[in-house]
Amino acid sequence: MQKEIASFIKYIQYEKRYSPHTVNAYQKDLESFSAYLEETYELSLIEKAEFFHMRSWIIHLMEDGIAAQSIKRKLASLKALFKFLLREGAIETNPTTKLISPKVSKRLPEYMEEKQVENLLENIGFPEGYIGMRDKTILELLYATGMRRAELIGLEIRDVDFVGKKITILGKRNKERLVPLTDFTLGLLKDYLDEREKEFPTGDLYSLFLTQAGKPLYPKLVYNVVKKYLSLVTTTDKKGPHTLRHTFATHLSNRGADLNAIKELLGHANLSATQIYVHNSIERLRKVYEQAHPKAKDKE
């Protein structure tokens, strides 16, 4: 890895405290650009890159069929690096200021209907013992709080406040937020912790959820658990943990929750990221209108 990239990666990892997933994504993006510079222009130092090098890389990515959203993320990595280099005095001007990201078409996030969630949590049979109890509690907690997969993995037992009926979630940029819990969710958590204690009396003392071997969860395991059970109740293309996050937010919006409240519960940095759920609600109302209103069927 080039020295400048390595310095930047250490900066976002230890000073900015970005999540391991984000750090890994930034590193891959920057190493990809560095490799392109070397292969195409025989330029070995990334800090020597100019605007036309970057523009050429964007065109190369588009010709390779890379999605606009992915290109936008790669450019964000590049812009963050050069902003860092400018601040550190490694470059005199920032060539990324002229870069324009490709337009990304807004796709409404996929979510589950309320009946599907009810079926998932009340009618699906889970295996007896620790694994079944853990999996059901994971699904319930993801839907009940809208937390991200990484946030779920990072949960500790002490984060659950049974008296105050809330949970502390450590989100992006190490920002904590409190999310209320229902009596149903708290009851499930109590039953799960009883089962956890029986299964692992001397196991990990901190992590809320554990693998079958008594170790902290890892991302692929959580994804597989969610996908396995969502596949039993929904035909949506996406069936990962983020589907339950979208479902949580959409259901709140559908039932009239304040947009700022949804923003705080999700841990969004700004309101623009939350507004997509209003569009989901409007789209749902549009479908109801088209199915039920006489004028909607009057095409002539």
N, C-alpha and C positions, 0 to 999 in steps of 0.2 A: 504494500500500500504506500502511495506517495506520502511524503512527510506532511504536506499541507492538508491532505485529506485526513491523515491520522490525527493531526492536531485538532481539526474540526470535530472529528468523531469523539475524541476525548472531551471536548468542550460540551457537546450536546449530551453526552452520557453522564458526566460527573458534575458539570456546573448547571446545565439546564435540566438535567435529570429526566430526559426523555425516556419513554418506555423502551425496553429491549426491542420490541417489534419495530418501532419508529427508527431507532438507531440503525438497525439492520437494513431497513428500507433505504435510508439515506446513504448508507455505505455502498449498497449495491448500485444505486443510481449514479453515484459519483464515480465509482470504479468503472461503470459502463461507459460514462462519458470520457473518462481518462483513456480507456482502451480504444475508443473511437478516435480520439485525438492522435494517439500513437499510430494506429493502423492507417488512418486516412491522411493525416498531415505530418506524420513523423514528429509530433510535438510531445515531448516526454514530461513537461511540467504543466500541470493543470492551471496554475496561476498565470501562465502566459496566454491562455485562451482569450480570444477576442469575440466580439459580437457575431461575426460571420461564421466562426467555428460553431458557435452555439446554434445559430440559425440553420446551418447545414445539418447539425445533429437532429434537430427537430424534423426537418424534411426527411431525413433518413428513417427516423422512427415512424413517421406517417406512412412512408412508402412500404415499410415493413408491416403495416396493418396494426400498429400499436394503438389502442383506444385513446381517445382524447383525454379521458380522465387520468389514464396512466401517464401520459405525456405531461399533463398539468402537474402531477405529483413530482415527476422527475425534474421539471423546471423549478419547482419549489425547493427541491434539494439543492439545485445549482445556485439559486438565488441566495439561499441561506449560507452556503459555503462562501460565496464571494462577498457577502455582507460581512461575514466573519473575517475574511482576509483583509478587507478594507479597514476594518476596525483595528486589526493587528498590525497594520502598516505594511503588509506583504504586497499590496498593490496600491496604485495611486488613484485609479478610477475603477468604477464598477461597471463592467460591460453588460451585466444582466439587467440594468435599468431599462434598456430598450426592448427587452424580450416581451413578447405578447403571447400569452398562453392560448392554445386552440380552444374554440368554444365547445363547451360540454353541454349536450342536450340533457335537460333535467328529466330524470326518470323517477316516477313516484316509487317510494320504497314499498316492497312487498310486505304484507302483514297477514295475520290470521283473523278470521271472524271470531266473534265472542263465543259462539257455539263450539267452534273448533277447539278453543282454549279450554272451555268447560269440559269437553270430551277428553282432552289430553290429561287434565289434572284430576278428573273425577271418575272417568270410566275406563281408562287404560289400566291394565293390570301390570304392576311392577313386581319384579322378583322379590322373594322374601329375603330378609337379612340386610346387611349393611349396604351393599351395592344398589339394591332396589330403592332403599330409603334415601340414599345419597342422590341418586339420579332424579328422583321425584322432587327432592328439595331444591336441587339445582334448577330444574325447570320452573318451579314455583317462584324461586327467588329472582330469576332472570325476568320473568313476566311481571312480578309484583313490584319490581324496582326499576326496570329498564336499564340496569347496569350493563357495562361492556364485559366481554369475556375476560380481559386482563384484570378488570376490577374484581370480578368474581374469584379468580385464581388468587388474587392478593388478599382476600378477606381473612381476617383472624377472628377467633372465637370472641375476643373482647370487643369486636366491632358491633356485636349484636347487643342492644340494650333492651332487655325483656321488660324492665320496669317502665322505661320511657317509650316503649313500643316504637323503636326506630333503629336504623342501622347506619353506621358511618362508612362511607365509601371513599376510598382514595382514588381520585380520578387523574386525568392528564395534568401534567405540570405539578404533580404532588398536591393538587387542590382537593381538600376534603369537602364532602357534602353530606347532609343528613337526609335520609329518606324514611318516611313513616312506614310502619309495617302493620298489617291487619292481624287480628287475633288468629285467623286461620293460618297465616304464614308463620306467626310466632309459635303456634302449636306444632306445626310441622317441623320447625327448627328444633324445638325441644325434644320431640320424638327422635329426630335425626341425631342430636347430640347424645342422647341416651344410648342409641345404637352404636354410635362412634366410640363411646366410652367402653362399651362391652367388647367391641371388635379390636380396639387399640388402646388398652389401658395404660400402656407405657410408650405410646407413639408420639408423633409430633404434637407438642403442647400448644402450638400457636395457630397453625393453619386451620381454617374452618372445614375445608373439604380435603379429603385425602384419597389417594388411589387405593387399589386393592392391596397394595404392598405397604400402605401406611405412609406414603410420601406425598408431598404437595402435588396438586393437579398440574397438568401441562396443557397448552392450548389445543393440541390435536385431540386429546381425550375428551375435553369439554365439547368440542365441535362434533365429535362422533356420537356422544351421548345425546346431544340435542337433535342432530340429524336423524338418529335412529327412531326417536319417539315422535318427532314432527312428521316423519314419513308415514306414520300410522293414521294421522288425522287431517293432513293437508296435501294438496297437489301443487302448491306454489313451488316455483323453480328453486328458490333459495330457502334452505331449511337449517341455517346455522343460528348461533346465539344472537346475531344481530337482527334476525327476523323477529325474535321475541322482544327485542328492544324497540323495533319499529311498531310492533303490535301494542306494546305498553303505551307508547306515545300516541298512536292513532286512536286507541280506545279512549284515552283521556280527552283527546281533542273532540272526538265524536260525541262525548257526553258533556261537552261545554266547558272543559277546564281552561283556565286562563293560560294564554300562550307563555307568559313570563314564568308561571308556575311550572309548566312543562319543561321550559328551558332550564330552570334550576334543578329539577328532578333528574334531568338527563345529564347535567354537568356540561352543557354547551357554553362556549366562551361568549357567543353573541347570538342574538335573536334570529338572524338570517338562517342559521342552521336548523332552527326549530320550525320555521314557517312552512317547511315542506309538508308537515303533518296537517296543517290547515288545508293545503291543497288536496291531501288525501280525503279529508272530510268533505270538501266541496265536491270532489269526484264521486264520492259515495252518494251524496245528496242528488247529484246530477242523474245518476243511474236510477235512483228511486223515482225521481221526477219523470224521466223518460218512460219508465215502466208504468207509472200510475196516472200521469196527468193526460187528460184527453187531447189537449192542444199539442202535446209533445208528439202525438201520433198523427197529427194532421199535417201531412206532408204537402198537400196541394193548396 
